Amino acid sequence: MAATTAQPTGAKPRRHIAVIPCRWGASRFAGKPLALLGDKPLLWHVHQRCLEAKRLDGAIVATDDERIEAACRQLGIECIRTGEHLTGTDRVAEVAERLPAEGYINVQGDEPFISPTAIDDVSEALEYTPPGTFAVNAYTELVDVGAVLDHNVVKVVVTARGEALMFSRQPIPYPKGDRPKYLRQLGLYGFTGPALQRFRQLQQGPLERSEGVEMLRFVEHGHAVQMVPVLDGGVAIDTPEDLARAERLLNQYGGAILTRETAGRSAPV
């Protein structure tokens, strides 16, 4: 039977909740959500970072996999079983249909070092989005050349109004003239329920299919994505090599997960 934590009919909706979409079959790292970092699976670490955020009314894992669901049950983590989806945001949209809340913060299940303050920043920005804005999306400046060139790191170009102009896995903008600042989108998104339902109604466009960046669905259809600058030195786990790096960092700091809050600017970058 699928686990669900949806509230009874008539219950007061939660204000903002974190939804952590997790799937088993990542092409570069199958079973990644349950890969161990220290003595706990990755999804547990991400869930803990969400619980440390001050503006949320809880955090829930969303998955279509019975192994991930069973692990959540054993760890005491709220979980909701979904159908199969093209992207994590489509999965979050299904959760929004079943679990009432005023806002949904999509937190990637492979970011064990994600900053709780960054999560709060996105939650706060969601309350003050300009009319016509369909999503808020956190970003931070890239200073490491290797990260700029890494196709696993999604770069974003931001307009003067703070809206996303383009996302790409390639280094954008191209430095033909002045040396540009490179910005990384964190995959930390905020949505209202209606915005998520609009997302599900839209067809994937050629840019989203080519780049594999789901926020391009809004951009391609002319919907505004408000970018939110945050401080975050997290390590995304895209490959087994990334996990080994995260394990070394964990061991280096005595088994404590580092965030900007616990280690200031000495957090891993």
ABEGO torsion letter per residue (X at the ends): XBBBABBBBGBBBBBBBBBBBBBAABAABBGAAABBBEABBAAAAAAAAAAABAABAEBBBBBABAAAAAAAAAAGBBBBBBBBBABAAAAAAAAAAABBBABBBBBBAABAABBAAAAAAAAAAAAABBBGBABBBBBBBBABAAAAABAABBBBBBBAAGBBABBBABBOBBBABBBBBBBBBAGBBBBBAAAAAAAAABBBBAAAAAAGBAAAAAAAAGBBBBBBBBBBABBBBABAAAAAAAAAAAAAAGGBBBBAAAAEAABBX
